[in-house]
Amino acid sequence: MPADNSCVTLPGPWTHRLIQANGAQFHLATAGERNAERPLILLVHGFPQYWWAWRNQIEPLAQAGYEVAALDTRGIGGSDKSPDLHDSLTLSQDLIGVVRALGSRKTVLVGLGRGGALAWSAVSMKPELFAGLVTVSSPHPRTLHRIGAHVTLKTWRHALSTGIPSLTKRGLKSEKLVRALLTEWSAPGNTGASGQADIYSQALNLPGAADVAVDQLRWTWMSHHSPLRRAYLRESGNSVYLPVLAVRGEKDPLLPPRAWDKDREFALGRYTRVQIPGAGHFVPEEQPEKFTQTLLDYLSDLPEL
């Protein structure tokens, strides 16, 4: 499939922006107005997605009075491709840089999958920048970096596939295989994510995108002896006192409920776990109305800025 840049700037009730942060240029889809009494909501996608993963949440959040920004993380979608920067420490620092560049007094980070792990880490590193943390399909990063039964065999199978990166990268450029992956990670019969396979495939066919996506995922699973990994986990392990909402899809085939059992070792403030029926790994796309309402309920209960 030839590269098609139009997937980066898909039209809708949002505005596309480019900002500079942490030595790179980032693309965001933004909506809503700055409100001194309410936090900025920064939405961070997971693998194998880009900002489009939040298309169902951007407008409702803006209509509820929030400034919203859906980010393409480094190397993905319309953001800079940095072929030698795959580590989660840099990607977490990117979120901090983006928050500072956007200039909001306080921000709520909402992260899905790998984006949720980066959000955990960013809040751990610079808690003073944030008003809250919402993770979707994403236990604490120290859990994700452990070897054990907290994830399913399906997760380990996909992790091991990154050990042959050339095959995995080639597969991500195939719409058929992207659709199969999205289907496999979704609740049975739910096409909220897999129905977007053509658009996600376009984004993964942008120059360098599939390579970066796989290399970043591979770093998570294959970097056990890396000094950067030790630094990342150390920086991610600070106690978090902000209100945390952890969302899991009831039918998530990758992460069983026990994967969240260690979260309370790090989340020492208000911590709420919610399980959404009829959803797998991609909760905001598979059950958009239920997820959006859950998010709005959480936001309405935050302390005033």
N, C-alpha and C positions, 0 to 999 in steps of 0.2 A: 504494500500500500504506500503510495507517495505521501510525503509530508504535506499536511494541510493546516496552515496556521490559523484558519478561521475558528478552530475549536477553542483557541485561547480566549477570544473575544466574543463568544456567543452572546447575542442580545438578550435582554431581559430587564427586569426592574432593578437594575444595578448599574454602576459605572465602573469601567476598567481603569486601573491606576498602575503606574510603575513607581517604585520607591527604591532608594538606596539604603542598604543596611548591612553592617558586618562585612563590608568589602564586596558586596554583590548587589545585583538589581533583582527586585522581586515584583511579580505581578500579583495583583489583588482585584477581586470583584467587590465593590463597596456599595453600601446603601445606608440610608438614615442620616440623621443630623447629630452633631456633637451635643451632648446633654451633660451639663456639669453635675447633675444629680445621679447620672446613671453611667455604668462602665461601658467602655468599648467592648464589643464581642468579637474576638479573633477566632475564626474557624480554621482548623488545621486538618487536612485530609490524611488518609492512610494509603496503603498500597492495595491495588495498583491504580489509584485515582489521582485526581487533581481538584482544583477548586469546585468543579462542577458537582462534586459529591454533596455540596451544601445548597444546591439550587432551590430545594424545597423549604429551606429555613431562612434564607436571606430576606425575602420580602416580609414574612410574618414578624420577624424580629425587628425590622425597621419600622413596620406599622405599629409595633408595641412601644416605640419610642427609643429604640437603641441604635447607636451607630454600629454598623456591622462590616466586617472585612473578612472575606474568604480568601485564604492565601494559597498560592502555589509554592510549595517548599523548594529549596535550592535544587536545581537540576530537573524540575518537573514543570510541565505546562509552559507558561510564559516567563518563568524565572530563569536566571542565569544557570547555564550548565557548567558545573565545576568538576571536571573529570577526576581530580585528585582529592576531592574533599567528600568522603563518604561517611565519615564518622558521626556518631550521634552527638558528640560533644559540640562540634561545629554547628550541627543542625539545631540543637537546643539554643545555642548562642544566637543563631539567626533569629529565632522567635523573640528573644530579648531585644535584639537590634531592631526588628520590625516594630515592636511595641513602642520603643523609644522614638523611632522615626515617625510614627503616626501621632505621637504627641499627646496621647490621652493621659489623664491623671491616674486612672486605674483601668485595668483590663481583666475580663474574664476569658481565660483560654478554654476552648472547646476542641478537643482532639480525638480523632478516630483512629483506632489501630495503632500503627507506628506513630502517627501524629499525636495520639494520646500519650504515648511514652515520652515523646519530646516535650509535650506540655507539662507532664509531671516534672521533668527535669528542669525546665525553664522556671517554674514556680519555686522549685527547691533552691535554685541558684539565686534568684532575685525576687523574693516574696514581696518586697515593698512596691513592686510595679503592678501587683495583681490584687483583684478583689475576689476572685474565686477560680475554681478549676472544675471542669467537666470532662470526664474521660468516657469514651465510648468504645467498647470492645477492647479495653486496654488496661490491664492491671499495672501495678507499679513496675517500672523498668527493671528493678532488681529481680523481680519474679521472672520476667521475660528472659533475662540473661542466665537464669539458673537451669541446670539440667535436671529434669524430674518429671513426675506424673501430673504436674499442674497444667500441662497442655495435652492435647490428644495426639494419637498416632498420625492423624491426618496433618497436624501442624508439623510434626517431625519430618514427615515425608516431604512436605513443601520446603522445609528448611534444608533438608539434605539435597534437594534439587538445585539449590543455589550453589552447591559445590561444583556443578558443571555449568558455569555462568554463560558460556557461549550458547548452549541449548536453551537455557531459560530466557536469555535476551532475545533470541530468535523467536521463541514462542510468544513473547509479549507483543511482537509486531503483527501477530495473526489475530484478526478479529474473532475467528472461530475459537481459538484457544483462550483468548481473553474472556469471551462469553462463557466458556466452559468453567474457567476459574471463578468468575463472579457467581455463576449458578451453583457451583460446588460449595462456596462459602456462604451462600444465602439459605434462608429457610426453604424447605421443600415447596415448590410451586410459586415462590415469590420472585417476580421479575423486576422489582423496583431498581435493583442495581444492574442485573444482567441485561435488562432492556436498553441500557445505555452503552452496551459493549462497543458499538460502532464509534461513539464519541470518545470513549476511553482509549480505544485502539488508535484513533487519530492522534490523540495527545501522546501516546507511547511511540508513535512513528515520527514525532518531531526529532530532528537530529540530536542524537545523544541521549534522549529521554529514557529509552528502555535500558540502555547501559547503566545510566546513573541509578535508576530505580532498583535494578538488581544488585548493583554494587553496594548501595546503601542497605538493602535488606540483608545481603550476604555479610556485611560488617557486623550486624547484630548477632548473627549465629556463628561466625567463623573467627571472631577477634579475641578469643579467650586469653591469649597471652600478650595482648597489645597494651602498652603503657597508656594509650589513649582510652582504651576500654576501662582500665582501672581508674583513670581520672574521671571519666564520664560517670561511672557508678558511684564514685566518692562524691562528686558534685550533686548527684541525683538523690543521695541518701539523707539529706537534711530533713528535719521534721517540718511538716507543713501544717500550719494552724488555720489556714483559710478554709472556708466551707468547700467541701469536695463532694461532687455528685459522680458516682460511678454507674454507668449504664451498661447492661448486657442484654443482647438479644437472647430470648429463651431458647432458640434453636441454633445458637452459634456452634458450628461443628468444630471450631478450632480451640475454643477456650471454655472449659467446663466451669461451673460456679466456684469450685475450689481454687481456681487461679487467682481469685481476689482475696483469699484468706489472709495474705500478708499485708494487705493495704494499710490496715490499722496500725502497723508498726511505724508508718511514716505519716499518716493522716491523723494528727492529734487534735484537730478541731472538730467541727461538725462534719460528719461523714455519713453519706446516704448511699445505699446501693439499691438500684431499681432494675428489675428485669421486665423487658417488654415482650409480650407474647407475639407470636407470628413473625418474628424477626430473627435473622441469623447474624452474621458478622457486620453487615452494612445497615445498621439500625436506621439512620436518618433517611435512607432511600427506601428501605423495605417497609417501614411504618412511619412515614413522614409526619402525619398528623399527631400520632401518639407521642413521637419523640419531641416534636416542636412544643407540644403542650407541657411535656415533662420539663423541658428546658425553660420555658417561660415561668412555670411554677417555681422552679429553683431560683431564677433570677428575681422574681418578685419577693422572695424571702431573704434576699441579701441585705445586710446592713446598708444604710444610706451612706453615700460618699461624703 
